[in-house]
Amino acid sequence: MSRDTHTGVQCPRCQSHLALVHVPANAAAAGPPPPAVPAKEEWTPPPVAEVLAVYADRVKDSATAMRGAARVRESLNRARAAAAQRRTAQRTARQTPKSA
């Protein structure tokens, strides 16, 4: 679309550019209605069974699974420790100093 014909009007839902067309007043009442534009189909994710079917015939590698589980446990433990440390620091920061 050239810069001269680009109106800058966009559809609020899909952000596609819209073209403004001048229609004479007498042609709008007498002419046939414009062809209907088919509605855009909303995207939906595929069913879970279809997605998991790809992985159904794979063989479970126990060593890799154990390593992965250990890494997840380690990461969770680090996150818990960091959260506890953060809470402790916040608690001490909130306490007002006692005067002597």
N, C-alpha and C positions, 0 to 999 in steps of 0.2 A: 504494500500500500504506500502510495507516495505521501509526502508530507502535506501536500495540498488537500488531499481527500481524507486524510486521517483526522477524525474528529476528536479523539481522545476519550470518547465515551466507551465505557467498559461494562460488561455484565457484572453485577455485584456478586453473583454466585460463582461463576466460572472464570471471571476475569478476561474473557475473550473480547476482542475489539468489535464494536458494533458500528455499522455504517448507517448514517442518516440519509434517507432517500426522500426527495420532495415528491409529494403526491398532490396533483391538482384536486381542488375541492369537489368538482363535479364528477371526476373519474372515480373517486372513492365510493360515492353512493351508487353509481350505475354499474361499475365493473364487478366481475366475480371476485370472491375472496381469494387472497393469496394462498398458495399451497401451504399446508401445515408443516411445520418443521418438527421432525420426530424428537421426542424428549431424550435427553442424554440418560443413559442407564447408569445408575449409581454403582460404583465399584464395591464389590463385597469380596472378602477374602475367601480363598478356596476352603472346602471342608477339611477339617483336621484329619480325617481318615485318608483323604487324598494326599495330604502333605506327608503324613507318617508312612504311607505305603512305600515311599522311596526308600525308607530306612528299614523296612520290615525284613528284608532278606540279608541284612548285614550280620556278620558274626561279631559277637561281643568280645572285645579285647580286654581281658581282666586287668592286665598290667596298666594299660592306658587309663582305664576307668578308675583304678585305685590312685594313680598319680593325680588325676583330675579331681577326685574327691578330696585328696589330701590338700591340694592347692586351694580348693574352695573353703575347707575347714580353716586353713591357715589365714586366709583372707578375712573370713568372718571373725576369727579370734582377734586379729589386728584391729578390725573395725570396732569390735566390742571394747577392747582396751582403750582405743582412742576416744570413744564416746564416754567411757567412764572417766578418763583423764580430763576431758573437756567439761564434764559435769562438775567434777571436783574443783577445777579452776574457776568455773562460774560461781559455784557456791562460796568459795573463799573471796571472790571479788565482790559478792553481794554483801558479805558481812561487814558491818560498820566497825571501824577500829574503836576499841574501848579506851576511854580516857583514863589516865592514871590517877 
